[in-house]
């Protein structure tokens, strides 16, 4: 199997892994914070938080910071893969 075919197969697999759950899994999308808050309210209805946030960010800003965090993480992982690939090809050439 050629490298081009392997890359195409991998790309299709990634797209399917991302899209199929969205199509076939009928569920509600919610954050982990909301789920944890609901469980705490269910187990201990009289619970009060120890402190509250100093300020509340708008949802758009929270989304932007989350996307920025994901982009930085992806860049770091891509850089690490590039370094390891470069080292492997350098060692192979020697």
PyMOL Python script that loads the backbone (N, CA, C, O; Angstrom):
from pymol import cmd

cmd.read_pdbstr("""\
ATOM      1  N   UNK A   1       0.848  -1.166   0.000  1.00  0.00           N
ATOM      2  CA  UNK A   1       0.000   0.000   0.000  1.00  0.00           C
ATOM      3  C   UNK A   1       0.905   1.243   0.000  1.00  0.00           C
ATOM      4  O   UNK A   1       1.859   1.327   0.773  1.00  0.00           O
ATOM      5  N   UNK A   2       0.597   2.177  -0.854  1.00  0.00           N
ATOM      6  CA  UNK A   2       1.432   3.377  -0.992  1.00  0.00           C
ATOM      7  C   UNK A   2       1.201   4.335   0.184  1.00  0.00           C
ATOM      8  O   UNK A   2       0.195   4.248   0.888  1.00  0.00           O
ATOM      9  N   UNK A   3       2.150   5.241   0.375  1.00  0.00           N
ATOM     10  CA  UNK A   3       2.022   6.235   1.443  1.00  0.00           C
ATOM     11  C   UNK A   3       0.817   7.135   1.228  1.00  0.00           C
ATOM     12  O   UNK A   3       0.139   7.520   2.180  1.00  0.00           O
ATOM     13  N   UNK A   4       0.557   7.468  -0.031  1.00  0.00           N
ATOM     14  CA  UNK A   4      -0.594   8.322  -0.337  1.00  0.00           C
ATOM     15  C   UNK A   4      -1.894   7.637   0.071  1.00  0.00           C
ATOM     16  O   UNK A   4      -2.788   8.267   0.635  1.00  0.00           O
ATOM     17  N   UNK A   5      -1.988   6.355  -0.215  1.00  0.00           N
ATOM     18  CA  UNK A   5      -3.191   5.597   0.139  1.00  0.00           C
ATOM     19  C   UNK A   5      -3.334   5.498   1.664  1.00  0.00           C
ATOM     20  O   UNK A   5      -4.438   5.623   2.194  1.00  0.00           O
ATOM     21  N   UNK A   6      -2.225   5.276   2.359  1.00  0.00           N
ATOM     22  CA  UNK A   6      -2.263   5.211   3.821  1.00  0.00           C
ATOM     23  C   UNK A   6      -2.724   6.545   4.409  1.00  0.00           C
ATOM     24  O   UNK A   6      -3.531   6.572   5.338  1.00  0.00           O
ATOM     25  N   UNK A   7      -2.211   7.646   3.865  1.00  0.00           N
ATOM     26  CA  UNK A   7      -2.602   8.970   4.354  1.00  0.00           C
ATOM     27  C   UNK A   7      -4.079   9.243   4.110  1.00  0.00           C
ATOM     28  O   UNK A   7      -4.766   9.790   4.972  1.00  0.00           O
ATOM     29  N   UNK A   8      -4.561   8.863   2.940  1.00  0.00           N
ATOM     30  CA  UNK A   8      -5.982   9.059   2.630  1.00  0.00           C
ATOM     31  C   UNK A   8      -6.854   8.221   3.566  1.00  0.00           C
ATOM     32  O   UNK A   8      -7.870   8.702   4.066  1.00  0.00           O
ATOM     33  N   UNK A   9      -6.462   6.985   3.798  1.00  0.00           N
ATOM     34  CA  UNK A   9      -7.212   6.101   4.684  1.00  0.00           C
ATOM     35  C   UNK A   9      -7.227   6.654   6.112  1.00  0.00           C
ATOM     36  O   UNK A   9      -8.252   6.600   6.793  1.00  0.00           O
ATOM     37  N   UNK A  10      -6.104   7.176   6.554  1.00  0.00           N
ATOM     38  CA  UNK A  10      -6.030   7.762   7.888  1.00  0.00           C
ATOM     39  C   UNK A  10      -6.901   9.011   7.982  1.00  0.00           C
ATOM     40  O   UNK A  10      -7.586   9.204   8.987  1.00  0.00           O
ATOM     41  N   UNK A  11      -6.890   9.850   6.970  1.00  0.00           N
ATOM     42  CA  UNK A  11      -7.705  11.067   6.976  1.00  0.00           C
ATOM     43  C   UNK A  11      -9.193  10.726   7.005  1.00  0.00           C
ATOM     44  O   UNK A  11      -9.961  11.347   7.740  1.00  0.00           O
ATOM     45  N   UNK A  12      -9.596   9.745   6.209  1.00  0.00           N
ATOM     46  CA  UNK A  12     -11.000   9.323   6.197  1.00  0.00           C
ATOM     47  C   UNK A  12     -11.385   8.750   7.559  1.00  0.00           C
ATOM     48  O   UNK A  12     -12.485   9.003   8.051  1.00  0.00           O
ATOM     49  N   UNK A  13     -10.491   7.984   8.162  1.00  0.00           N
ATOM     50  CA  UNK A  13     -10.763   7.409   9.482  1.00  0.00           C
ATOM     51  C   UNK A  13     -10.959   8.495  10.532  1.00  0.00           C
ATOM     52  O   UNK A  13     -11.859   8.399  11.366  1.00  0.00           O
ATOM     53  N   UNK A  14     -10.128   9.519  10.495  1.00  0.00           N
ATOM     54  CA  UNK A  14     -10.245  10.619  11.455  1.00  0.00           C
ATOM     55  C   UNK A  14     -11.572  11.343  11.273  1.00  0.00           C
ATOM     56  O   UNK A  14     -12.246  11.661  12.252  1.00  0.00           O
ATOM     57  N   UNK A  15     -11.945  11.602  10.036  1.00  0.00           N
ATOM     58  CA  UNK A  15     -13.216  12.285   9.773  1.00  0.00           C
ATOM     59  C   UNK A  15     -14.382  11.432  10.257  1.00  0.00           C
ATOM     60  O   UNK A  15     -15.315  11.947  10.875  1.00  0.00           O
ATOM     61  N   UNK A  16     -14.334  10.130   9.980  1.00  0.00           N
ATOM     62  CA  UNK A  16     -15.406   9.242  10.431  1.00  0.00           C
ATOM     63  C   UNK A  16     -15.482   9.189  11.953  1.00  0.00           C
ATOM     64  O   UNK A  16     -16.575   9.193  12.519  1.00  0.00           O
ATOM     65  N   UNK A  17     -14.334   9.139  12.615  1.00  0.00           N
ATOM     66  CA  UNK A  17     -14.328   9.120  14.077  1.00  0.00           C
ATOM     67  C   UNK A  17     -14.914  10.399  14.666  1.00  0.00           C
ATOM     68  O   UNK A  17     -15.483  10.369  15.758  1.00  0.00           O
ATOM     69  N   UNK A  18     -14.786  11.498  13.974  1.00  0.00           N
ATOM     70  CA  UNK A  18     -15.331  12.760  14.460  1.00  0.00           C
ATOM     71  C   UNK A  18     -16.815  12.914  14.134  1.00  0.00           C
ATOM     72  O   UNK A  18     -17.569  13.472  14.931  1.00  0.00           O
ATOM     73  N   UNK A  19     -17.239  12.423  12.969  1.00  0.00           N
ATOM     74  CA  UNK A  19     -18.598  12.678  12.497  1.00  0.00           C
ATOM     75  C   UNK A  19     -19.598  11.613  12.950  1.00  0.00           C
ATOM     76  O   UNK A  19     -20.726  11.952  13.311  1.00  0.00           O
ATOM     77  N   UNK A  20     -19.216  10.350  12.939  1.00  0.00           N
ATOM     78  CA  UNK A  20     -20.165   9.279  13.257  1.00  0.00           C
ATOM     79  C   UNK A  20     -20.795   9.406  14.647  1.00  0.00           C
ATOM     80  O   UNK A  20     -22.006   9.222  14.765  1.00  0.00           O
ATOM     81  N   UNK A  21     -20.041   9.707  15.694  1.00  0.00           N
ATOM     82  CA  UNK A  21     -20.706   9.886  16.992  1.00  0.00           C
ATOM     83  C   UNK A  21     -21.714  11.032  16.993  1.00  0.00           C
ATOM     84  O   UNK A  21     -22.735  10.956  17.676  1.00  0.00           O
ATOM     85  N   UNK A  22     -21.440  12.081  16.241  1.00  0.00           N
ATOM     86  CA  UNK A  22     -22.383  13.197  16.181  1.00  0.00           C
ATOM     87  C   UNK A  22     -23.681  12.791  15.495  1.00  0.00           C
ATOM     88  O   UNK A  22     -24.749  13.312  15.818  1.00  0.00           O
ATOM     89  N   UNK A  23     -23.588  11.861  14.550  1.00  0.00           N
ATOM     90  CA  UNK A  23     -24.771  11.429  13.809  1.00  0.00           C
ATOM     91  C   UNK A  23     -25.566  10.388  14.589  1.00  0.00           C
ATOM     92  O   UNK A  23     -26.788  10.491  14.692  1.00  0.00           O
ATOM     93  N   UNK A  24     -24.878   9.386  15.140  1.00  0.00           N
ATOM     94  CA  UNK A  24     -25.566   8.234  15.706  1.00  0.00           C
ATOM     95  C   UNK A  24     -25.832   8.312  17.204  1.00  0.00           C
ATOM     96  O   UNK A  24     -26.750   7.648  17.687  1.00  0.00           O
ATOM     97  N   UNK A  25     -25.082   9.081  17.942  1.00  0.00           N
ATOM     98  CA  UNK A  25     -25.293   9.167  19.385  1.00  0.00           C
ATOM     99  C   UNK A  25     -26.228  10.335  19.664  1.00  0.00           C
ATOM    100  O   UNK A  25     -25.872  11.500  19.490  1.00  0.00           O
ATOM    101  N   UNK A  26     -27.415   9.993  20.096  1.00  0.00           N
ATOM    102  CA  UNK A  26     -28.401  11.031  20.401  1.00  0.00           C
ATOM    103  C   UNK A  26     -28.270  11.384  21.873  1.00  0.00           C
ATOM    104  O   UNK A  26     -28.760  10.661  22.740  1.00  0.00           O
ATOM    105  N   UNK A  27     -27.625  12.464  22.140  1.00  0.00           N
ATOM    106  CA  UNK A  27     -27.421  12.878  23.519  1.00  0.00           C
ATOM    107  C   UNK A  27     -27.304  14.376  23.612  1.00  0.00           C
ATOM    108  O   UNK A  27     -27.280  15.096  22.613  1.00  0.00           O
ATOM    109  N   UNK A  28     -27.235  14.812  24.831  1.00  0.00           N
ATOM    110  CA  UNK A  28     -27.126  16.238  25.080  1.00  0.00           C
ATOM    111  C   UNK A  28     -25.656  16.585  25.282  1.00  0.00           C
ATOM    112  O   UNK A  28     -24.945  15.899  26.017  1.00  0.00           O
ATOM    113  N   UNK A  29     -25.213  17.633  24.640  1.00  0.00           N
ATOM    114  CA  UNK A  29     -23.839  18.074  24.808  1.00  0.00           C
ATOM    115  C   UNK A  29     -23.796  19.080  25.954  1.00  0.00           C
ATOM    116  O   UNK A  29     -24.475  20.106  25.925  1.00  0.00           O
ATOM    117  N   UNK A  30     -22.997  18.770  26.947  1.00  0.00           N
ATOM    118  CA  UNK A  30     -22.852  19.661  28.088  1.00  0.00           C
ATOM    119  C   UNK A  30     -21.445  19.562  28.627  1.00  0.00           C
ATOM    120  O   UNK A  30     -20.717  18.612  28.341  1.00  0.00           O
ATOM    121  N   UNK A  31     -21.080  20.533  29.392  1.00  0.00           N
ATOM    122  CA  UNK A  31     -19.739  20.550  29.946  1.00  0.00           C
ATOM    123  C   UNK A  31     -19.619  19.711  31.205  1.00  0.00           C
ATOM    124  O   UNK A  31     -20.619  19.387  31.845  1.00  0.00           O
ATOM    125  N   UNK A  32     -18.398  19.364  31.551  1.00  0.00           N
ATOM    126  CA  UNK A  32     -18.134  18.583  32.754  1.00  0.00           C
ATOM    127  C   UNK A  32     -18.474  19.393  34.006  1.00  0.00           C
ATOM    128  O   UNK A  32     -18.915  18.832  35.009  1.00  0.00           O
ATOM    129  N   UNK A  33     -18.273  20.696  33.948  1.00  0.00           N
ATOM    130  CA  UNK A  33     -18.588  21.540  35.104  1.00  0.00           C
ATOM    131  C   UNK A  33     -20.079  21.485  35.428  1.00  0.00           C
ATOM    132  O   UNK A  33     -20.462  21.370  36.592  1.00  0.00           O
ATOM    133  N   UNK A  34     -20.917  21.567  34.396  1.00  0.00           N
ATOM    134  CA  UNK A  34     -22.361  21.512  34.608  1.00  0.00           C
ATOM    135  C   UNK A  34     -22.787  20.154  35.148  1.00  0.00           C
ATOM    136  O   UNK A  34     -23.644  20.075  36.027  1.00  0.00           O
ATOM    137  N   UNK A  35     -22.191  19.087  34.626  1.00  0.00           N
ATOM    138  CA  UNK A  35     -22.528  17.743  35.096  1.00  0.00           C
ATOM    139  C   UNK A  35     -22.136  17.575  36.561  1.00  0.00           C
ATOM    140  O   UNK A  35     -22.904  17.021  37.348  1.00  0.00           O
ATOM    141  N   UNK A  36     -20.955  18.047  36.930  1.00  0.00           N
ATOM    142  CA  UNK A  36     -20.507  17.946  38.320  1.00  0.00           C
ATOM    143  C   UNK A  36     -21.404  18.769  39.240  1.00  0.00           C
ATOM    144  O   UNK A  36     -21.740  18.329  40.339  1.00  0.00           O
ATOM    145  N   UNK A  37     -21.785  19.945  38.799  1.00  0.00           N
ATOM    146  CA  UNK A  37     -22.665  20.792  39.605  1.00  0.00           C
ATOM    147  C   UNK A  37     -24.007  20.114  39.840  1.00  0.00           C
ATOM    148  O   UNK A  37     -24.543  20.172  40.947  1.00  0.00           O
ATOM    149  N   UNK A  38     -24.556  19.474  38.815  1.00  0.00           N
ATOM    150  CA  UNK A  38     -25.833  18.777  38.961  1.00  0.00           C
ATOM    151  C   UNK A  38     -25.728  17.605  39.927  1.00  0.00           C
ATOM    152  O   UNK A  38     -26.644  17.376  40.717  1.00  0.00           O
ATOM    153  N   UNK A  39     -24.628  16.859  39.878  1.00  0.00           N
ATOM    154  CA  UNK A  39     -24.442  15.727  40.790  1.00  0.00           C
ATOM    155  C   UNK A  39     -24.318  16.223  42.222  1.00  0.00           C
ATOM    156  O   UNK A  39     -24.904  15.637  43.133  1.00  0.00           O
ATOM    157  N   UNK A  40     -23.563  17.297  42.430  1.00  0.00           N
ATOM    158  CA  UNK A  40     -23.415  17.853  43.783  1.00  0.00           C
ATOM    159  C   UNK A  40     -24.764  18.323  44.313  1.00  0.00           C
ATOM    160  O   UNK A  40     -25.092  18.078  45.474  1.00  0.00           O
ATOM    161  N   UNK A  41     -25.543  18.992  43.479  1.00  0.00           N
ATOM    162  CA  UNK A  41     -26.869  19.451  43.910  1.00  0.00           C
ATOM    163  C   UNK A  41     -27.776  18.280  44.243  1.00  0.00           C
ATOM    164  O   UNK A  41     -28.597  18.368  45.155  1.00  0.00           O
ATOM    165  N   UNK A  42     -27.631  17.175  43.503  1.00  0.00           N
ATOM    166  CA  UNK A  42     -28.467  16.005  43.750  1.00  0.00           C
ATOM    167  C   UNK A  42     -28.061  15.321  45.066  1.00  0.00           C
ATOM    168  O   UNK A  42     -28.925  14.919  45.845  1.00  0.00           O
ATOM    169  N   UNK A  43     -26.753  15.190  45.313  1.00  0.00           N
ATOM    170  CA  UNK A  43     -26.280  14.485  46.503  1.00  0.00           C
ATOM    171  C   UNK A  43     -26.387  15.334  47.771  1.00  0.00           C
ATOM    172  O   UNK A  43     -26.729  14.820  48.836  1.00  0.00           O
ATOM    173  N   UNK A  44     -26.097  16.618  47.658  1.00  0.00           N
ATOM    174  CA  UNK A  44     -26.113  17.530  48.810  1.00  0.00           C
ATOM    175  C   UNK A  44     -26.822  18.820  48.423  1.00  0.00           C
ATOM    176  O   UNK A  44     -26.170  19.794  48.045  1.00  0.00           O
ATOM    177  N   UNK A  45     -28.149  18.839  48.512  1.00  0.00           N
ATOM    178  CA  UNK A  45     -28.892  20.031  48.076  1.00  0.00           C
ATOM    179  C   UNK A  45     -28.548  21.300  48.861  1.00  0.00           C
ATOM    180  O   UNK A  45     -28.706  22.404  48.339  1.00  0.00           O
ATOM    181  N   UNK A  46     -28.082  21.160  50.099  1.00  0.00           N
ATOM    182  CA  UNK A  46     -27.798  22.350  50.905  1.00  0.00           C
ATOM    183  C   UNK A  46     -26.355  22.836  50.764  1.00  0.00           C
ATOM    184  O   UNK A  46     -25.948  23.760  51.468  1.00  0.00           O
ATOM    185  N   UNK A  47     -25.585  22.234  49.874  1.00  0.00           N
ATOM    186  CA  UNK A  47     -24.177  22.606  49.703  1.00  0.00           C
ATOM    187  C   UNK A  47     -24.058  24.027  49.169  1.00  0.00           C
ATOM    188  O   UNK A  47     -24.769  24.424  48.245  1.00  0.00           O
ATOM    189  N   UNK A  48     -23.144  24.786  49.769  1.00  0.00           N
ATOM    190  CA  UNK A  48     -22.833  26.119  49.255  1.00  0.00           C
ATOM    191  C   UNK A  48     -21.343  26.162  48.925  1.00  0.00           C
ATOM    192  O   UNK A  48     -20.530  25.654  49.698  1.00  0.00           O
ATOM    193  N   UNK A  49     -20.979  26.748  47.815  1.00  0.00           N
ATOM    194  CA  UNK A  49     -19.562  26.816  47.429  1.00  0.00           C
ATOM    195  C   UNK A  49     -18.743  27.599  48.454  1.00  0.00           C
ATOM    196  O   UNK A  49     -19.262  28.479  49.140  1.00  0.00           O
ATOM    197  N   UNK A  50     -17.466  27.268  48.545  1.00  0.00           N
ATOM    198  CA  UNK A  50     -16.567  27.946  49.475  1.00  0.00           C
ATOM    199  C   UNK A  50     -16.315  29.382  49.050  1.00  0.00           C
ATOM    200  O   UNK A  50     -16.199  30.278  49.886  1.00  0.00           O
ATOM    201  N   UNK A  51     -16.232  29.590  47.756  1.00  0.00           N
ATOM    202  CA  UNK A  51     -15.977  30.933  47.246  1.00  0.00           C
ATOM    203  C   UNK A  51     -16.603  31.040  45.869  1.00  0.00           C
ATOM    204  O   UNK A  51     -16.993  30.038  45.270  1.00  0.00           O
ATOM    205  N   UNK A  52     -16.696  32.255  45.377  1.00  0.00           N
ATOM    206  CA  UNK A  52     -17.207  32.470  44.021  1.00  0.00           C
ATOM    207  C   UNK A  52     -16.113  33.141  43.198  1.00  0.00           C
ATOM    208  O   UNK A  52     -15.166  33.707  43.743  1.00  0.00           O
ATOM    209  N   UNK A  53     -16.256  33.068  41.901  1.00  0.00           N
ATOM    210  CA  UNK A  53     -15.266  33.659  41.001  1.00  0.00           C
ATOM    211  C   UNK A  53     -15.198  35.168  41.195  1.00  0.00           C
ATOM    212  O   UNK A  53     -16.192  35.815  41.525  1.00  0.00           O
ATOM    213  N   UNK A  54     -14.007  35.713  40.982  1.00  0.00           N
ATOM    214  CA  UNK A  54     -13.851  37.160  41.095  1.00  0.00           C
ATOM    215  C   UNK A  54     -14.587  37.875  39.975  1.00  0.00           C
ATOM    216  O   UNK A  54     -15.146  38.953  40.177  1.00  0.00           O
ATOM    217  N   UNK A  55     -14.585  37.261  38.779  1.00  0.00           N
ATOM    218  CA  UNK A  55     -15.321  37.813  37.650  1.00  0.00           C
ATOM    219  C   UNK A  55     -15.726  36.662  36.735  1.00  0.00           C
ATOM    220  O   UNK A  55     -15.074  35.618  36.699  1.00  0.00           O
ATOM    221  N   UNK A  56     -16.794  36.869  36.012  1.00  0.00           N
ATOM    222  CA  UNK A  56     -17.325  35.854  35.100  1.00  0.00           C
ATOM    223  C   UNK A  56     -17.027  36.286  33.668  1.00  0.00           C
ATOM    224  O   UNK A  56     -17.434  37.364  33.235  1.00  0.00           O
ATOM    225  N   UNK A  57     -16.313  35.431  32.942  1.00  0.00           N
ATOM    226  CA  UNK A  57     -16.003  35.740  31.546  1.00  0.00           C
ATOM    227  C   UNK A  57     -17.226  35.503  30.672  1.00  0.00           C
ATOM    228  O   UNK A  57     -18.027  34.613  30.959  1.00  0.00           O
ATOM    229  N   UNK A  58     -17.380  36.285  29.610  1.00  0.00           N
ATOM    230  CA  UNK A  58     -18.460  36.020  28.659  1.00  0.00           C
ATOM    231  C   UNK A  58     -18.232  34.668  27.970  1.00  0.00           C
ATOM    232  O   UNK A  58     -17.088  34.241  27.816  1.00  0.00           O
ATOM    233  N   UNK A  59     -19.300  33.999  27.558  1.00  0.00           N
ATOM    234  CA  UNK A  59     -19.147  32.686  26.912  1.00  0.00           C
ATOM    235  C   UNK A  59     -18.246  32.719  25.679  1.00  0.00           C
ATOM    236  O   UNK A  59     -17.526  31.756  25.416  1.00  0.00           O
ATOM    237  N   UNK A  60     -18.280  33.819  24.920  1.00  0.00           N
ATOM    238  CA  UNK A  60     -17.439  33.919  23.728  1.00  0.00           C
ATOM    239  C   UNK A  60     -15.962  33.912  24.111  1.00  0.00           C
ATOM    240  O   UNK A  60     -15.143  33.298  23.427  1.00  0.00           O
ATOM    241  N   UNK A  61     -15.625  34.591  25.198  1.00  0.00           N
ATOM    242  CA  UNK A  61     -14.235  34.636  25.650  1.00  0.00           C
ATOM    243  C   UNK A  61     -13.797  33.274  26.161  1.00  0.00           C
ATOM    244  O   UNK A  61     -12.671  32.849  25.901  1.00  0.00           O
ATOM    245  N   UNK A  62     -14.675  32.581  26.887  1.00  0.00           N
ATOM    246  CA  UNK A  62     -14.349  31.237  27.355  1.00  0.00           C
ATOM    247  C   UNK A  62     -14.081  30.310  26.175  1.00  0.00           C
ATOM    248  O   UNK A  62     -13.127  29.532  26.198  1.00  0.00           O
ATOM    249  N   UNK A  63     -14.918  30.391  25.146  1.00  0.00           N
ATOM    250  CA  UNK A  63     -14.725  29.557  23.954  1.00  0.00           C
ATOM    251  C   UNK A  63     -13.413  29.889  23.263  1.00  0.00           C
ATOM    252  O   UNK A  63     -12.698  28.996  22.807  1.00  0.00           O
ATOM    253  N   UNK A  64     -13.099  31.183  23.186  1.00  0.00           N
ATOM    254  CA  UNK A  64     -11.857  31.593  22.542  1.00  0.00           C
ATOM    255  C   UNK A  64     -10.642  31.078  23.308  1.00  0.00           C
ATOM    256  O   UNK A  64      -9.684  30.602  22.699  1.00  0.00           O
ATOM    257  N   UNK A  65     -10.672  31.168  24.633  1.00  0.00           N
ATOM    258  CA  UNK A  65      -9.557  30.676  25.440  1.00  0.00           C
ATOM    259  C   UNK A  65      -9.413  29.160  25.328  1.00  0.00           C
ATOM    260  O   UNK A  65      -8.298  28.639  25.298  1.00  0.00           O
ATOM    261  N   UNK A  66     -10.539  28.457  25.265  1.00  0.00           N
ATOM    262  CA  UNK A  66     -10.494  27.005  25.096  1.00  0.00           C
ATOM    263  C   UNK A  66      -9.897  26.645  23.740  1.00  0.00           C
ATOM    264  O   UNK A  66      -9.074  25.734  23.648  1.00  0.00           O
ATOM    265  N   UNK A  67     -10.305  27.351  22.688  1.00  0.00           N
ATOM    266  CA  UNK A  67      -9.759  27.095  21.353  1.00  0.00           C
ATOM    267  C   UNK A  67      -8.273  27.433  21.300  1.00  0.00           C
ATOM    268  O   UNK A  67      -7.498  26.725  20.657  1.00  0.00           O
ATOM    269  N   UNK A  68      -7.876  28.503  21.966  1.00  0.00           N
ATOM    270  CA  UNK A  68      -6.459  28.874  22.022  1.00  0.00           C
ATOM    271  C   UNK A  68      -5.643  27.798  22.733  1.00  0.00           C
ATOM    272  O   UNK A  68      -4.546  27.450  22.294  1.00  0.00           O
ATOM    273  N   UNK A  69      -6.178  27.277  23.825  1.00  0.00           N
ATOM    274  CA  UNK A  69      -5.511  26.204  24.554  1.00  0.00           C
ATOM    275  C   UNK A  69      -5.365  24.969  23.669  1.00  0.00           C
ATOM    276  O   UNK A  69      -4.308  24.339  23.658  1.00  0.00           O
ATOM    277  N   UNK A  70      -6.409  24.621  22.933  1.00  0.00           N
ATOM    278  CA  UNK A  70      -6.349  23.465  22.033  1.00  0.00           C
ATOM    279  C   UNK A  70      -5.332  23.689  20.922  1.00  0.00           C
ATOM    280  O   UNK A  70      -4.597  22.769  20.562  1.00  0.00           O
ATOM    281  N   UNK A  71      -5.281  24.899  20.374  1.00  0.00           N
ATOM    282  CA  UNK A  71      -4.329  25.194  19.299  1.00  0.00           C
ATOM    283  C   UNK A  71      -2.891  25.127  19.800  1.00  0.00           C
ATOM    284  O   UNK A  71      -2.018  24.597  19.113  1.00  0.00           O
ATOM    285  N   UNK A  72      -2.643  25.658  20.986  1.00  0.00           N
ATOM    286  CA  UNK A  72      -1.290  25.594  21.549  1.00  0.00           C
ATOM    287  C   UNK A  72      -0.897  24.143  21.802  1.00  0.00           C
ATOM    288  O   UNK A  72       0.233  23.749  21.514  1.00  0.00           O
ATOM    289  N   UNK A  73      -1.810  23.352  22.332  1.00  0.00           N
ATOM    290  CA  UNK A  73      -1.533  21.935  22.568  1.00  0.00           C
ATOM    291  C   UNK A  73      -1.259  21.187  21.277  1.00  0.00           C
ATOM    292  O   UNK A  73      -0.337  20.373  21.211  1.00  0.00           O
ATOM    293  N   UNK A  74      -2.057  21.458  20.247  1.00  0.00           N
ATOM    294  CA  UNK A  74      -1.839  20.804  18.954  1.00  0.00           C
ATOM    295  C   UNK A  74      -0.505  21.225  18.353  1.00  0.00           C
ATOM    296  O   UNK A  74       0.198  20.403  17.765  1.00  0.00           O
ATOM    297  N   UNK A  75      -0.153  22.492  18.495  1.00  0.00           N
ATOM    298  CA  UNK A  75       1.145  22.958  17.998  1.00  0.00           C
ATOM    299  C   UNK A  75       2.294  22.282  18.717  1.00  0.00           C
ATOM    300  O   UNK A  75       3.282  21.897  18.092  1.00  0.00           O
ATOM    301  N   UNK A  76       2.172  22.135  20.025  1.00  0.00           N
ATOM    302  CA  UNK A  76       3.210  21.461  20.801  1.00  0.00           C
ATOM    303  C   UNK A  76       3.355  20.002  20.375  1.00  0.00           C
ATOM    304  O   UNK A  76       4.470  19.512  20.202  1.00  0.00           O
ATOM    305  N   UNK A  77       2.234  19.313  20.208  1.00  0.00           N
ATOM    306  CA  UNK A  77       2.279  17.907  19.782  1.00  0.00           C
ATOM    307  C   UNK A  77       2.872  17.799  18.384  1.00  0.00           C
ATOM    308  O   UNK A  77       3.693  16.916  18.133  1.00  0.00           O
ATOM    309  N   UNK A  78       2.473  18.682  17.466  1.00  0.00           N
ATOM    310  CA  UNK A  78       3.038  18.673  16.116  1.00  0.00           C
ATOM    311  C   UNK A  78       4.529  18.939  16.125  1.00  0.00           C
ATOM    312  O   UNK A  78       5.280  18.302  15.386  1.00  0.00           O
ATOM    313  N   UNK A  79       4.966  19.880  16.960  1.00  0.00           N
ATOM    314  CA  UNK A  79       6.392  20.171  17.074  1.00  0.00           C
ATOM    315  C   UNK A  79       7.152  18.948  17.587  1.00  0.00           C
ATOM    316  O   UNK A  79       8.219  18.615  17.073  1.00  0.00           O
ATOM    317  N   UNK A  80       6.598  18.282  18.604  1.00  0.00           N
ATOM    318  CA  UNK A  80       7.258  17.098  19.164  1.00  0.00           C
ATOM    319  C   UNK A  80       7.362  15.993  18.115  1.00  0.00           C
ATOM    320  O   UNK A  80       8.407  15.356  17.988  1.00  0.00           O
ATOM    321  N   UNK A  81       6.285  15.764  17.366  1.00  0.00           N
ATOM    322  CA  UNK A  81       6.339  14.758  16.295  1.00  0.00           C
ATOM    323  C   UNK A  81       7.398  15.129  15.265  1.00  0.00           C
ATOM    324  O   UNK A  81       8.140  14.264  14.799  1.00  0.00           O
ATOM    325  N   UNK A  82       7.474  16.399  14.910  1.00  0.00           N
ATOM    326  CA  UNK A  82       8.477  16.843  13.943  1.00  0.00           C
ATOM    327  C   UNK A  82       9.894  16.628  14.442  1.00  0.00           C
ATOM    328  O   UNK A  82      10.767  16.198  13.688  1.00  0.00           O
ATOM    329  N   UNK A  83      10.121  16.928  15.715  1.00  0.00           N
ATOM    330  CA  UNK A  83      11.455  16.725  16.292  1.00  0.00           C
ATOM    331  C   UNK A  83      11.818  15.248  16.272  1.00  0.00           C
ATOM    332  O   UNK A  83      12.923  14.881  15.872  1.00  0.00           O
ATOM    333  N   UNK A  84      10.888  14.400  16.705  1.00  0.00           N
ATOM    334  CA  UNK A  84      11.174  12.962  16.733  1.00  0.00           C
ATOM    335  C   UNK A  84      11.374  12.402  15.330  1.00  0.00           C
ATOM    336  O   UNK A  84      12.243  11.557  15.116  1.00  0.00           O
ATOM    337  N   UNK A  85      10.580  12.865  14.379  1.00  0.00           N
ATOM    338  CA  UNK A  85      10.723  12.413  12.990  1.00  0.00           C
ATOM    339  C   UNK A  85      12.069  12.868  12.427  1.00  0.00           C
ATOM    340  O   UNK A  85      12.749  12.108  11.738  1.00  0.00           O
ATOM    341  N   UNK A  86      12.447  14.112  12.726  1.00  0.00           N
ATOM    342  CA  UNK A  86      13.737  14.625  12.262  1.00  0.00           C
ATOM    343  C   UNK A  86      14.902  13.851  12.846  1.00  0.00           C
ATOM    344  O   UNK A  86      15.866  13.546  12.143  1.00  0.00           O
ATOM    345  N   UNK A  87      14.817  13.535  14.126  1.00  0.00           N
ATOM    346  CA  UNK A  87      15.884  12.755  14.753  1.00  0.00           C
ATOM    347  C   UNK A  87      15.970  11.357  14.153  1.00  0.00           C
ATOM    348  O   UNK A  87      17.062  10.841  13.918  1.00  0.00           O
ATOM    349  N   UNK A  88      14.804  10.743  13.906  1.00  0.00           N
ATOM    350  CA  UNK A  88      14.797   9.392  13.347  1.00  0.00           C
ATOM    351  C   UNK A  88      15.388   9.383  11.940  1.00  0.00           C
ATOM    352  O   UNK A  88      16.166   8.490  11.604  1.00  0.00           O
ATOM    353  N   UNK A  89      15.027  10.369  11.113  1.00  0.00           N
ATOM    354  CA  UNK A  89      15.562  10.402   9.752  1.00  0.00           C
ATOM    355  C   UNK A  89      17.048  10.760   9.758  1.00  0.00           C
ATOM    356  O   UNK A  89      17.798  10.300   8.897  1.00  0.00           O
ATOM    357  N   UNK A  90      17.475  11.572  10.716  1.00  0.00           N
ATOM    358  CA  UNK A  90      18.892  11.918  10.833  1.00  0.00           C
ATOM    359  C   UNK A  90      19.704  10.684  11.232  1.00  0.00           C
ATOM    360  O   UNK A  90      20.779  10.441  10.685  1.00  0.00           O
ATOM    361  N   UNK A  91      19.190   9.913  12.180  1.00  0.00           N
ATOM    362  CA  UNK A  91      19.878   8.691  12.605  1.00  0.00           C
ATOM    363  C   UNK A  91      19.889   7.644  11.495  1.00  0.00           C
ATOM    364  O   UNK A  91      20.853   6.891  11.356  1.00  0.00           O
ATOM    365  N   UNK A  92      18.818   7.597  10.709  1.00  0.00           N
ATOM    366  CA  UNK A  92      18.738   6.636   9.611  1.00  0.00           C
ATOM    367  C   UNK A  92      19.743   6.981   8.515  1.00  0.00           C
ATOM    368  O   UNK A  92      20.296   6.092   7.868  1.00  0.00           O
ATOM    369  N   UNK A  93      19.979   8.287   8.312  1.00  0.00           N
ATOM    370  CA  UNK A  93      20.910   8.733   7.272  1.00  0.00           C
ATOM    371  C   UNK A  93      22.361   8.452   7.654  1.00  0.00           C
ATOM    372  O   UNK A  93      23.216   8.312   6.780  1.00  0.00           O
ATOM    373  N   UNK A  94      22.641   8.369   8.938  1.00  0.00           N
ATOM    374  CA  UNK A  94      24.027   8.146   9.380  1.00  0.00           C
ATOM    375  C   UNK A  94      24.407   6.729   9.298  1.00  0.00           C
ATOM    376  O   UNK A  94      25.537   6.372   9.633  1.00  0.00           O
TER     377      UNK A  94
END
""", "prot")
cmd.dss("prot")
cmd.show_as("cartoon", "prot")
cmd.util.cbc("prot")
cmd.orient("prot")
